[in-house]
């Protein structure tokens, strides 16, 4: 690596960053002024602000409100190129990543930040009946299903005089599950009040299933209990110690009980991106790469693994798979590469825990604050804090404005701005699906509207 | 129909409106205070502001910016119900429409406003290679293709050192074709200037093909010539008198010339919704129902056909398939039903032509003004007029605000807010597709970024 410190910079070292999420993008930004050539590879053209993805799923925000083209974020960073492609292989000996489109990319430093995806614990056959929330497409699909359930119920009432119970089941009581359940309860009870003539959306049931003994299991016990209580106030039925044993079209099985569900959402398991295993370094049960304080996998000092893909323990705890560790790791990688270039020792990574928070519906949240003071807060104050922080950390001033405007509108007028159903107009397991089609028009007596 | 004027209103007449576009929605609104039961049937849950759909396709606006749930628009209109369903048959003798989900809806008045869709003139096999613009899904697909073309070109440059010429072909020089072509030229030349390292988006070619001898054929000749000239200034190659004879993956055939095209868009033909033919009344060549001054098809006084589905000639001209006639027809139907209920004669429909306009790129437009004064205007002034009118007519105050904000941001910062690629990441005919996959990683020498 003689060329690394070559003062002529004729051949600057190549840093390949795989993954344009919080970790990868912050690593790229940190490298802006260094004498390196940066390549950010992502199979998507956009970075999304994951903490607000559930609001896209529940029609509060538009996809574009929380997304930004990676290319645009880095447009003025002249040492950086962005490649929309997928990494399908890593050759650590040859320092090369193989791309789906056929080519290979040589690197001097590899930054792997491809995150995690959902896991159905080996039951991938549940996926069509219980979508999870990781991408914009996922959010649009969840939005489609939730909104469609109400439309189909109204239609069924008009045409056949009955509708299946509007049960929404959320599997998994972590932050995503809690936020989804709270938001569904909100939209059903508050935002659709005047929209239907034959069904009462407020009579929907939202059922949150959690296998462990408490929701928000990674939070302190008092906050977890407050969240449980707050969900109850919103009308969400929280069932802890409840293991899901089967999911099919229109139902969820828990032990010997079968719950009818017009929409089931999956917020239970995550697993690491498959790229982690390609390094040949030790990984944990979920495929996360074990890294040291320099974010290096065992024996690979030129490879950094960060964000949700990294398994790093500090103070006896594994760092959680949320935005803060990913952002800090991204910054830190840039600092370590700068140290290399300057011939200094790399600084060790220390996670600076500012806290963690989750919203529960319209006006409630729980927050474990670690900085600038330590506190457990909940209720309206926690919610305002959540609001402020999330607006502040949104990428791009335009998104900050548009999200702020959408929220003000949403909270004041009880109108959701993005109530769009696109794509297919059927729900798996919906009773209509069994015998659909125009053939029945003749069989049945025509019904009168408003009967 | 004795019950129509029943003072006790025990059995109010049922008005079934099929289609929640400009015509249908305005008809529904006009009936708000009348003693009728209104049912709006649409297979979509949302109404879209069609004149701005091309801005969704070119990533200026988000889908939700120009869409609103039909149900929400009519939420406080207590005599109206909304049904998300598809009409698959009409029994004019039995006064009943058959729904795809199996039931039938009885009507006393039927308002048919299902509009038009695109037509490939019998060449439906062209559709996969040349999407048209009618729905939100269409707009998202066009956005995907246009944005993806630039991403794939950049990738191909990095990995293989060349890329196919970035030719965008728009077929059809009507208002939609002109607006699409201008907007593509804009995004390529202005909005992506700093985003790529290996390709120059400004070197893209935008080719507009028009079979007749002029673009904007329905406009006065001087405006059509000005539009042609303005397109040229934007760098759009306008080819009139050019008949498309074939479209395939990556190419468009015109006579004996084959044009390579990374993206082809179809803005050439429209045909009426198939519902028009189900009435059994006379239709024109495109399936539009011939209606009289009361918007009735021949012999069907209880059926009204409006909007793009109607063929109505006044002053020797067929009314154009744009928003204004549809809106006015919608209002008029409500007035005619009110007249029926009051036992008065129905007023005849007279189209009040306020004019017509089309934008050409960022700062230019042509407008034929008929009211409040007669004029042909073009250039910046026409563009400002266009802007004002379109903001003013957007449904919903929230959309007015959000569109205005998006435009200000877009025009000042040269950043498009909705540059999202979702869904599939391939383009039909893209050369990479022929031999893709990781297998080639070994065959080819790994390339260096920034080489």
Interface residues (C-beta under 8 A of the other chain):
Chain A: X14 X16 X37 X39 X43 X44 X45 X46 X62 X63 X64 X65 X67 X69 X71 X72 X75 X76 X81 X82 X83 X84 X85 X88 X89 X94 X96 X98 X99 X100 X101 X102 X103 X104 X105 X106 X136 X137 X140 X147 X148 X151 X152 X154 X155 X156 X158 X159 X160 X194 X195 X196 X197 X198 X398 X401 X402 X405 X406 X409 X413 X415 X417 X418 X419 X420 X421 X422 X423 X425 X432 X435 X436 X437 X438 X439 X440 X441 X442 X443 X444 X445 X446 X447 X448 X449 X450
Chain B: X14 X16 X37 X39 X43 X44 X45 X46 X62 X63 X64 X65 X67 X69 X71 X72 X75 X76 X81 X82 X83 X84 X85 X88 X89 X94 X96 X98 X99 X100 X101 X102 X103 X104 X105 X106 X136 X137 X140 X147 X148 X151 X152 X154 X155 X156 X158 X159 X160 X194 X195 X196 X197 X198 X398 X401 X402 X405 X406 X409 X413 X415 X417 X418 X419 X420 X421 X422 X423 X425 X432 X435 X436 X437 X438 X439 X440 X441 X443 X444 X445 X446 X447 X448 X449 X450
